[in-house]
Amino acid sequence: MKKIPRIVSLVLAITLLLSLSGCGASDGKTHLKFQIWDVAQRDSMQAICDAYTTKHPDVTIEVQVTSWNEYWTKLEAAAESNTMPDIFWMHTNQILYYADFGILADVTELYDDVEPNYYQNHFSEISIGNASGSDGRMYGVPKDKDNLVLVYNTEMFDAAGVAYPDENWTWDDMLDASAKIYDATGKYGFMAYAEDHLGYWSFVYQAGGYILNEDKTQAGFTQPGTEKAMKFYIGIQDNEWCPNQTYFAETQPGTAFFSEMGSMYIEGNWELMNKATSYPNMDGKWNVAPLPKCPDPVEGDGRATMSNGLCYATAARGKHRDIALEVMKFFGTEEAQNIASSYGAAISAYNGTEQPYFDAFEKAGYDLNLQVIEDQFAYSVQCVNNSARPKWKSPVGDELIRIYSGQVDIDTGLANMQKIVDTETAKKLAGD
């Protein structure tokens, strides 16, 4: 018989106690806690909370921000004691773990009284997938959507006499530009580091490969397109203009770029406003472009960029569950998502609420080519995930470092990565 995880058993054990607890406060209001991990989005989240409480003055919502690592440590501990925040962000890395064990409230029918097929009518397939559990039901209200762009230093390109990246750029153009910039300025070219989401994943899909097959039961590390992309991406480090992984262990590509040590790197659009405001000295020195495409893919047209997105969630047996669900219901409306987009920290998931995100940059005086983000949604690929990913993510990353360091050749390493994912996935499917 399958053993029930401690996180679930503890939640079930104290459900009865919760029924005895009150939810009022001395001021007669219901006080909710809303937990997030990004301080750059505090203001936008507070704004949608204020929009709700203005209409419902009997509710107050406190937005609490903590660091990424601390967030997940606290959330799991809170799940064990059934003291989870009333509302919290859920990431695709974790949603299957929490949803599959019954920790999150099922919100599939949340909008049934508003509009049939509300999610399908107002959110993309990727956004819906990001908020779904392994059973296909919704365990969160889609919050935002994103994709990845190529960030480049215009001054370094000018110094090397290289035209700026555009939608026609290929991998070859990126390599050529990197070499010319390094020769002309001594600065790094494209900074490729050993990362999945912000690293090799997009290249794999550009080349016609895949990380997980369509039903997410097997990996694709030994597929021709995947091998092609991995050999290209890992091989970038052989150039003198690309730092090695020891360098990146101490200095992230974004830090190197905005310290004017390198000319190109991959960034998520969710980080662009934060970078613009954090590095005012770089204003006018950088811009964004589509990811370069594979010039000769095994299949497809060579274009791809990973797309991810968060969702709003609440506990299945939370103390203020019903009120929290009403708040989340508002968070998923066009009104709330337009408000959130208008701060420029993230593009809201609700279809048609993208423009306020772009307008925020214009209002702040930042002249960036953000139209590329909108254009790339047409060929975005949903971030890779299955219920076994918490088990295989780190070992796959470790194996990638073994390839980079020369401990294994790339063919052996890719075969090992394939085995790691397939083994852990099969164990999860078998109920182990």
BELMO-V850304 format. One record per backbone hydrogen bond with DSSP energy under -0.5 kcal/mol. CO is the residue of the C=O (numbers start at 1). NH is the residue of the N-H. E is the energy in kcal/mol with one decimal. If there is no record, write none. Layout:
# BELMO-V850304
CO&NH&E + CO&NH&E
This chain:
# BELMO-V850304
5&8&-0.8 + 5&9&-2.3 + 6&10&-2.2 + 7&11&-0.9 + 8&12&-2.5 + 9&13&-2.0 + 10&14&-1.4 + 12&15&-0.9 + 14&18&-1.7 + 15&19&-1.2 + 16&20&-0.5 + 17&20&-1.2 + 18&21&-1.3 + 25&28&-2.2 + 29&31&-0.6 + 30&32&-0.6 + 30&60&-2.6 + 32&62&-3.0 + 33&35&-0.5 + 33&86&-0.7 + 33&87&-2.1 + 34&64&-3.2 + 35&89&-1.5 + 36&66&-1.8 + 37&39&-0.6 + 38&41&-1.6 + 39&42&-1.4 + 41&45&-2.2 + 42&46&-2.6 + 43&47&-2.1 + 44&48&-1.7 + 45&49&-1.7 + 46&50&-2.7 + 47&51&-2.0 + 48&52&-1.6 + 49&53&-2.8 + 50&54&-2.0 + 51&55&-0.8 + 52&55&-0.8 + 52&56&-1.4 + 56&59&-2.0 + 58&30&-2.6 + 60&32&-3.1 + 61&63&-0.6 + 62&34&-3.1 + 62&64&-0.6 + 64&36&-2.7 + 67&71&-2.5 + 68&72&-1.5 + 69&73&-1.6 + 70&74&-2.7 + 71&75&-2.4 + 72&76&-2.0 + 73&77&-1.8 + 74&78&-2.6 + 75&79&-2.2 + 76&80&-1.9 + 77&81&-1.3 + 78&82&-0.6 + 78&83&-2.8 + 79&82&-0.5 + 87&35&-2.5 + 88&313&-2.7 + 90&311&-1.5 + 91&94&-1.5 + 91&95&-2.0 + 92&96&-0.5 + 94&98&-2.0 + 95&99&-3.0 + 96&100&-2.3 + 97&101&-0.7 + 98&103&-2.3 + 98&104&-0.6 + 99&102&-2.0 + 103&316&-2.6 + 105&107&-0.6 + 107&110&-1.5 + 109&112&-1.6 + 111&114&-1.9 + 111&115&-2.6 + 115&118&-1.0 + 117&121&-2.3 + 118&122&-1.4 + 119&123&-2.0 + 122&351&-3.3 + 124&128&-2.4 + 125&129&-2.4 + 126&130&-2.2 + 127&131&-0.7 + 128&131&-1.0 + 129&132&-1.2 + 131&139&-3.0 + 131&140&-0.6 + 133&136&-1.9 + 137&133&-2.4 + 138&107&-2.6 + 138&108&-0.6 + 140&142&-0.6 + 141&312&-2.8 + 143&349&-1.7 + 145&347&-0.7 + 147&269&-2.0 + 149&151&-0.7 + 149&267&-2.3 + 150&289&-2.2 + 151&265&-1.7 + 152&154&-0.7 + 152&287&-2.1 + 153&157&-1.7 + 154&158&-2.5 + 155&159&-2.5 + 156&160&-1.5 + 157&161&-0.6 + 157&162&-2.6 + 158&161&-1.0 + 166&169&-1.7 + 169&293&-2.4 + 170&174&-1.9 + 171&175&-2.2 + 172&176&-2.5 + 173&177&-2.7 + 174&178&-2.1 + 175&179&-2.1 + 176&180&-2.1 + 177&181&-2.7 + 178&182&-2.2 + 179&183&-2.3 + 180&184&-2.1 + 181&185&-2.7 + 181&186&-0.6 + 181&187&-0.6 + 182&186&-1.9 + 188&263&-1.7 + 189&263&-0.7 + 189&264&-1.3 + 190&192&-0.9 + 191&193&-0.7 + 193&195&-2.1 + 195&200&-2.0 + 196&199&-1.3 + 196&201&-2.0 + 199&203&-0.5 + 200&204&-2.1 + 201&205&-1.8 + 202&206&-2.2 + 203&207&-1.9 + 204&209&-2.7 + 205&208&-0.8 + 207&298&-2.7 + 211&220&-1.4 + 213&216&-1.7 + 218&213&-2.7 + 220&223&-1.7 + 223&227&-2.8 + 224&228&-2.3 + 225&229&-2.1 + 226&230&-2.8 + 227&231&-2.3 + 228&232&-1.7 + 229&233&-3.2 + 230&234&-2.6 + 231&235&-1.4 + 232&236&-0.9 + 233&236&-0.9 + 234&237&-1.2 + 235&238&-1.7 + 236&239&-1.9 + 239&242&-1.7 + 241&189&-2.3 + 244&248&-1.6 + 245&249&-1.4 + 246&250&-0.6 + 247&250&-1.3 + 247&251&-2.2 + 252&256&-2.3 + 253&257&-2.8 + 254&258&-2.4 + 255&259&-0.7 + 256&261&-3.0 + 256&262&-0.7 + 257&260&-1.9 + 261&188&-2.4 + 263&153&-2.0 + 264&191&-2.1 + 265&151&-2.9 + 267&149&-2.9 + 268&271&-2.0 + 269&272&-1.1 + 271&275&-2.3 + 272&276&-2.6 + 273&277&-2.3 + 274&278&-1.9 + 275&279&-1.7 + 279&282&-2.0 + 280&283&-1.5 + 282&285&-2.6 + 285&154&-1.7 + 285&155&-0.8 + 287&152&-2.5 + 289&150&-2.9 + 293&171&-1.7 + 294&297&-0.5 + 302&294&-2.0 + 305&381&-2.5 + 306&148&-0.6 + 307&383&-2.2 + 308&146&-1.5 + 310&143&-2.7 + 310&144&-1.1 + 311&90&-2.3 + 312&141&-2.3 + 313&88&-2.3 + 314&105&-2.7 + 315&318&-1.1 + 318&321&-1.4 + 320&324&-2.9 + 321&325&-2.4 + 322&326&-1.5 + 323&327&-2.2 + 324&328&-2.7 + 325&329&-2.2 + 326&330&-1.5 + 327&331&-2.3 + 328&332&-1.4 + 330&333&-2.3 + 330&336&-0.5 + 333&337&-2.4 + 334&338&-2.1 + 335&339&-1.8 + 336&340&-2.4 + 337&341&-2.0 + 338&342&-1.6 + 340&343&-1.2 + 341&344&-2.2 + 346&348&-0.6 + 347&145&-2.6 + 350&353&-1.9 + 353&348&-0.5 + 354&357&-1.3 + 354&358&-1.1 + 355&359&-2.7 + 356&360&-1.6 + 357&361&-0.8 + 358&361&-0.6 + 358&362&-1.4 + 359&363&-2.7 + 360&364&-1.5 + 361&365&-0.5 + 361&366&-2.8 + 362&365&-1.1 + 365&367&-0.6 + 366&368&-1.2 + 368&370&-2.2 + 369&372&-1.3 + 370&373&-1.4 + 370&374&-1.0 + 371&375&-2.4 + 372&376&-2.0 + 373&377&-0.9 + 374&377&-0.7 + 375&378&-1.2 + 376&379&-1.5 + 377&380&-1.0 + 379&305&-0.7 + 381&307&-3.0 + 386&389&-2.0 + 388&391&-1.8 + 388&392&-1.5 + 389&393&-2.8 + 392&396&-2.2 + 393&397&-2.0 + 394&398&-2.6 + 395&399&-2.1 + 396&400&-1.9 + 397&401&-1.7 + 398&402&-1.7 + 399&403&-1.6 + 400&404&-2.4 + 401&405&-2.5 + 402&407&-1.8 + 402&408&-1.3 + 403&406&-1.2 + 409&413&-2.6 + 410&414&-2.6 + 411&415&-1.9 + 412&416&-2.3 + 413&417&-2.4 + 414&418&-2.3 + 415&419&-2.1 + 416&420&-2.4 + 417&421&-2.1 + 418&422&-2.6 + 419&423&-2.6 + 420&424&-2.2 + 421&425&-2.4 + 422&426&-2.3 + 423&427&-2.1 + 424&428&-2.0 + 425&429&-2.6 + 426&430&-1.7 + 427&432&-2.7 + 428&431&-1.2
